[in-house]
């Protein structure tokens, strides 16, 4: 069994300590550690976090391997400090049966770069008409606990209620893409001043907020768990805050791009900024940051959405929606939350590792950096600052909104159960 000694790391941003990994487990944390035959990693004051967990990743396989594969997506995840990702169900075929989720799970096991937990579709074919095989997917080798039609909204209240009732039996969770379809027909960007000036179809905040309001009430009625995907408006924050004050079992996520970017960028007509839900206003961005800081929003999830260049290198109206995010997420969170004083690194670990692992029931992930715990870890050079160069991405796609933008922080090492998947910024 191999040994690794991480020397002088700031565990969760605290005082420098040494961390000894023996095999798959952290065996010691303290000052002045030594271990004969151990590989020594000089952390030099870098921040050591538990391996990150992403509750919202699109790996595209099966069916859209031109955008991403499980292998390339998990390599991107390891590059970004992730040891576990949850793969969304909007593949071709849709992950709405035990067979498809097991295929994705096995591809993740074969990749070896991070654990992959498939998310099962709520409805057959994401069509919103009939419940998918929720129980069979949970009982499969993939042991699915999270279900979502992400990319589409479970817009039928009766179907949503039945899904919440069904997953309650095995402590599952329904992750809702909150988008009232009738209110967003033909929508191209956030509805507001900019959309009016540009003449682009507006995507009103109420299309998101009305679904969230309905679903937290349904979850309360059923006594089940509901998770809100990529929450993006100040009004949505207030609804979730109210629901939590009532003891309703709701959790919510925000994406890195909704913490940083605004609809003003759409003035460029660059389709790299076209995303679902759309980039909102500065007021919304500030509300999201505050809500993430105070715990109203529980986690950061990337909504990593890779697309081939031809789906983005076109006119705005024809372009696909989505951005890659696994390799830049931690940097954006450092810029928007840590460097602004809204969160410390322990808070980042909670929102990007332990809480998403708890929501998704990802065993062995999101654990404390302490003796006896699995050695799922990421080491971050927080002093680094440099431009984003998508040419160096491990992802198969390059549709990042940050190209050329200077961002802080760089993941230098990632360990999955003691095995290094990233060393000095290079994949192993």
C-alpha positions in Angstrom: 0.0 0.0 0.0 1.4 3.4 -1.0 1.9 6.2 1.5 1.7 10.0 0.8 2.8 12.7 3.2 1.3 16.1 2.5 3.5 18.5 4.3 2.5 22.0 5.5 -1.0 22.2 4.1 -3.6 24.6 5.5 -6.4 22.2 6.2 -9.7 24.0 5.4 -7.6 27.2 5.4 -6.3 26.9 9.0 -2.8 26.6 10.3 -0.4 24.5 8.3 -0.4 20.8 9.2 0.9 17.6 7.8 -1.5 14.9 6.5 -0.4 11.3 6.1 -2.3 9.0 3.7 -1.7 5.3 3.9 -3.5 3.4 1.1 -7.0 4.7 0.8 -7.2 6.3 4.2 -6.0 9.4 6.1 -4.1 8.0 9.0 -2.6 11.0 10.7 -3.1 14.8 10.8 -0.7 16.9 12.8 2.5 18.8 13.0 6.0 17.3 12.2 4.7 14.0 10.8 7.1 11.7 9.1 6.7 8.3 7.3 9.4 6.1 6.0 8.9 5.4 2.3 6.2 7.9 1.8 5.9 10.1 -1.2 6.2 13.7 0.1 4.1 16.5 -1.3 5.3 19.9 -0.2 2.1 21.9 0.2 3.9 25.2 1.1 0.8 26.7 2.7 -1.7 25.6 0.0 -5.2 25.0 1.2 -6.3 21.3 1.6 -10.0 20.6 1.2 -12.0 17.4 1.1 -12.5 16.3 -2.5 -15.2 18.3 -4.2 -18.6 16.9 -5.0 -20.7 18.2 -7.9 -24.4 17.4 -7.7 -25.1 18.7 -11.2 -22.8 17.5 -14.1 -23.6 16.7 -17.7 -21.3 14.0 -19.0 -23.3 13.5 -22.2 -22.5 9.8 -22.6 -24.3 7.9 -24.0 -25.3 9.6 -27.1 -23.4 12.9 -27.3 -19.8 11.8 -27.1 -18.9 14.6 -29.5 -19.5 17.0 -26.5 -18.1 14.9 -23.6 -17.6 11.3 -22.5 -17.6 9.9 -19.0 -13.8 9.6 -19.3 -13.2 13.2 -20.5 -15.7 14.6 -18.0 -14.2 12.8 -15.1 -10.7 14.0 -16.1 -12.1 17.5 -16.2 -13.6 16.9 -12.7 -10.3 15.7 -11.3 -8.6 18.8 -12.8 -11.1 20.9 -10.9 -10.6 19.1 -7.6 -13.7 16.9 -7.8 -13.7 13.3 -6.5 -17.4 12.7 -7.1 -19.9 13.9 -9.7 -23.6 13.3 -10.2 -24.3 12.7 -13.9 -27.6 14.2 -15.2 -30.1 12.0 -17.1 -30.6 14.0 -20.3 -28.5 11.6 -22.4 -29.4 9.6 -25.6 -31.0 7.3 -24.6 -32.3 9.1 -21.5 -31.2 7.6 -18.2 -34.7 6.5 -17.3 -34.1 2.8 -16.8 -31.8 0.6 -14.6 -29.9 -0.4 -17.7 -28.8 3.1 -18.7 -27.9 4.3 -15.2 -25.8 1.1 -14.7 -24.0 1.8 -18.0 -23.1 5.3 -16.8 -22.1 4.0 -13.4 -19.8 1.4 -14.9 -18.2 3.8 -17.3 -17.4 6.0 -14.2 -15.8 3.0 -12.5 -13.7 2.3 -15.5 -12.5 5.9 -15.8 -10.8 5.9 -12.4 -10.6 9.7 -12.2 -13.6 10.3 -9.9 -16.7 8.5 -8.7 -19.7 8.9 -10.9 -23.2 8.7 -9.5 -25.9 8.7 -12.2 -29.0 10.8 -11.7 -32.2 9.0 -12.9 -34.9 10.7 -14.9 -38.1 11.5 -13.1 -40.3 10.8 -16.2 -39.9 8.5 -19.2 -37.9 10.2 -21.9 -38.0 13.5 -19.9 -41.4 14.0 -21.5 -43.2 14.8 -18.2 -46.0 12.4 -18.9 -45.3 9.2 -17.0 -43.0 8.3 -14.1 -39.8 6.5 -15.0 -38.5 3.4 -13.3 -37.5 5.2 -10.1 -37.5 2.1 -7.8 -35.7 -0.1 -10.3 -33.0 2.6 -10.8 -32.6 2.8 -7.0 -32.3 -0.9 -6.7 -29.8 -1.2 -9.5 -26.1 -1.4 -9.2 -26.0 2.4 -9.6 -28.1 2.8 -6.4 -29.7 6.0 -7.7 -30.9 8.4 -5.0 -31.3 11.6 -7.0 -33.8 12.0 -9.8 -34.2 14.9 -12.2 -35.5 15.8 -15.7 -32.9 18.6 -15.8 -33.0 20.4 -19.1 -36.8 20.2 -18.7 -39.1 21.0 -15.8 -41.5 18.5 -14.3 -44.3 20.9 -15.0 -47.2 18.7 -14.1 -48.1 19.1 -10.4 -49.6 15.6 -10.2 -46.5 14.0 -11.7 -44.3 16.0 -9.4 -46.3 15.0 -6.3 -46.2 11.3 -7.3 -42.4 11.5 -7.8 -42.0 13.1 -4.3 -44.2 10.4 -2.8 -42.3 7.6 -4.6 -38.7 8.6 -3.6 -39.7 9.2 0.0 -39.8 5.4 0.4 -36.0 5.2 0.1 -35.0 8.7 1.2 -34.4 9.8 -2.4 -34.7 13.4 -3.6 -36.2 15.0 -6.7 -34.0 17.7 -8.2 -36.2 20.2 -10.1 -35.3 22.3 -13.1 -37.6 25.2 -12.2 -38.9 26.6 -15.5 -42.6 27.1 -16.2 -42.6 26.2 -19.9 -45.5 28.4 -21.0 -43.8 31.4 -19.5 -40.5 30.8 -21.3 -41.7 30.0 -24.9 -39.2 31.6 -27.3 -37.2 33.0 -24.4 -33.5 33.8 -25.2 -32.3 35.6 -22.1 -33.3 37.2 -18.8 -36.4 39.4 -19.1 -35.5 42.9 -18.2 -34.0 46.1 -19.4 -31.3 44.4 -21.5 -33.7 42.0 -23.3 -35.9 45.0 -24.1 -33.1 47.0 -25.5 -31.7 44.0 -27.6 -35.1 42.8 -28.7 -34.5 39.3 -27.5 -37.3 37.2 -26.0 -37.4 37.6 -22.3 -37.2 34.8 -19.7 -39.0 36.2 -16.6 -37.9 35.5 -13.1 -41.4 34.4 -12.2 -41.1 31.4 -14.5 -38.5 30.0 -12.0 -40.1 31.3 -8.9 -43.6 30.0 -9.5 -42.3 26.4 -9.9 -40.2 26.7 -6.8 -43.2 28.0 -4.8 -45.3 25.1 -6.0 -42.8 22.5 -5.3 -41.8 23.5 -1.8 -45.5 23.3 -1.0 -45.8 19.9 -2.6 -42.7 18.7 -0.6 -44.3 20.0 2.6 -47.6 18.2 1.8 -45.9 14.9 1.0 -43.1 15.2 3.7 -40.4 14.5 1.1 -37.2 16.0 -0.1 -37.0 18.4 -3.0 -33.8 20.0 -4.4 -33.8 23.2 -6.5 -31.4 23.1 -9.4 -29.4 26.2 -10.5 -31.5 28.8 -8.5 -30.9 32.1 -10.2 -33.1 35.0 -8.9 -33.5 37.1 -5.8 -37.1 36.1 -5.6 -36.3 32.4 -5.6 -34.0 33.0 -2.7 -36.8 34.5 -0.7 -39.1 31.6 -1.4 -36.5 29.0 -0.3 -35.7 31.1 2.7 -39.4 31.1 3.7 -39.7 27.4 3.0 -36.8 26.6 5.3 -38.2 28.8 8.0 -41.3 26.5 7.9 -39.2 23.4 8.2 -39.9 22.2 4.6 -37.3 19.7 3.4 -35.9 21.8 0.6 -32.3 22.3 -0.5 -31.0 24.5 -3.3 -27.9 25.0 -5.5 -26.3 27.9 -7.3 -23.9 27.7 -10.2 -20.6 29.5 -10.3 -21.6 31.5 -13.4 -24.7 32.8 -11.6 -22.5 34.0 -8.8 -20.3 36.1 -11.1 -21.8 36.9 -14.5 -24.8 39.2 -15.4 -27.1 39.7 -18.4 -25.1 42.8 -19.4 -22.7 40.4 -21.1 -25.4 39.3 -23.5 -25.0 42.7 -25.2 -22.0 41.1 -27.0 -24.3 38.6 -28.6 -21.6 36.0 -27.9 -23.5 32.6 -27.5 -20.9 31.5 -24.8 -23.1 33.5 -22.4 -26.3 31.7 -23.4 -27.3 29.4 -20.6 -30.4 27.9 -18.9 -31.5 29.5 -16.6 -30.2 32.7 -18.2 -27.7 35.1 -16.6 -29.6 37.5 -14.4 -29.1 41.0 -13.1 -26.5 42.4 -10.7 -29.2 42.5 -8.0 -29.8 38.8 -8.4 -26.1 38.0 -8.4 -25.6 39.8 -5.0 -28.7 38.1 -3.6 -27.3 34.7 -4.6 -24.0 35.4 -3.0 -25.6 36.5 0.3 -27.9 33.5 0.3 -25.0 31.1 -0.3 -23.1 32.7 2.6 -26.1 32.5 5.0 -27.0 29.0 4.1 -30.3 29.7 2.3 -28.6 28.2 -0.8 -27.0 25.0 0.4 -24.4 24.2 -2.3 -22.5 25.2 -5.4 -23.1 22.9 -8.4 -21.4 23.5 -11.7 -24.2 22.5 -14.2 -21.2 21.6 -16.4 -22.8 21.6 -19.8 -20.3 20.8 -22.6 -21.1 21.5 -26.3 -19.1 21.0 -29.5 -17.9 24.3 -31.1 -20.5 24.2 -33.9 -23.3 24.4 -31.3 -21.9 27.6 -30.0 -20.1 29.2 -32.9 -23.3 30.4 -34.5 -25.9 33.2 -34.2 -27.4 33.7 -30.7 -30.9 32.3 -31.5 -29.5 29.0 -32.9 -26.9 28.4 -30.2 -27.2 25.7 -27.5 -27.6 26.7 -23.9 -24.9 25.9 -21.4 -21.3 26.4 -20.2 -18.5 24.1 -19.0 -17.7 24.6 -15.4 -15.9 21.8 -13.6 -12.4 23.2 -14.2 -13.1 26.7 -13.2 -15.7 26.3 -10.4 -13.4 26.6 -7.4 -11.7 29.7 -8.9 -15.0 31.5 -9.4 -16.1 30.6 -5.8 -12.8 31.9 -4.5 -13.3 35.2 -6.4 -16.9 35.7 -5.5 -17.2 34.3 -2.0 -13.7 33.9 -0.4 -11.9 36.9 -1.7 -15.0 39.1 -0.9 -15.0 37.8 2.7 -18.4 36.1 2.4 -17.1 32.6 3.1 -13.9 31.1 4.6 -12.4 27.9 3.2 -14.3 25.7 5.8 -17.5 27.2 4.4 -16.4 26.4 0.8 -15.7 22.8 1.9 -19.2 22.6 3.4 -20.9 24.0 0.3 -18.8 22.2 -2.4 -18.1 18.9 -0.6 -19.9 17.8 2.6 -23.4 19.2 1.9 -23.7 18.0 -1.7 -22.4 14.6 -0.6 -25.1 14.6 2.1 -27.9 15.6 -0.3 -26.9 12.9 -2.8 -26.1 10.3 -0.2 -22.5 9.9 -1.6 -20.9 7.6 0.9 -17.2 8.2 1.5 -17.3 11.7 0.1 -17.5 15.1 1.8 -15.9 13.7 4.9 -13.7 15.6 7.3 -9.9 15.9 6.7 -9.1 13.8 9.7 -7.6 10.4 10.7 -9.6 7.4 9.7 -11.4 9.1 6.9 -11.2 8.2 3.2 -8.4 10.1 1.4 -10.5 12.0 -1.0 -8.7 15.4 -1.1 -7.9 18.4 -3.2 -4.9 20.8 -2.7 -5.4 24.4 -3.9 -2.9 27.1 -4.6 -5.0 30.0 -3.5 -2.2 32.6 -4.2 -2.2 31.8 -7.9 -3.9 34.2 -10.3 -4.0 33.8 -14.1 -6.0 33.9 -17.3 -8.3 31.0 -18.2 -7.1 29.1 -21.2 -9.6 26.6 -22.5 -7.0 25.1 -24.7 -5.7 23.4 -21.6 -9.0 22.0 -20.5 -9.4 18.2 -20.0 -13.0 18.5 -21.0 -13.8 17.7 -24.6 -15.6 21.0 -25.0 -14.4 24.6 -24.7 -17.5 26.6 -24.2 -16.3 28.6 -21.2 -17.5 32.2 -20.5 -14.1 32.9 -18.8 -11.7 32.6 -21.7 -8.9 35.1 -21.1 -10.4 36.3 -17.8 -8.1 36.3 -14.8 -9.3 34.2 -11.9 -7.7 33.3 -8.6 -6.7 29.9 -7.3 -5.5 26.7 -9.0 -6.0 23.1 -8.1 -2.6 21.4 -8.0 -3.4 17.9 -6.6 -6.4 15.7 -6.3 -6.6 12.3 -4.5 -9.3 9.7 -5.0 -9.1 7.2 -2.1 -5.4 7.9 -1.7 -4.6 7.6 -5.4 -3.4 10.8 -7.1 -5.5 11.7 -10.1 -3.9 15.2 -10.5 -0.2 16.0 -9.6 1.2 19.5 -10.0 -1.7 20.5 -12.2 -1.3 17.5 -14.5 -3.6 14.5 -14.8 -2.0 11.2 -13.9 
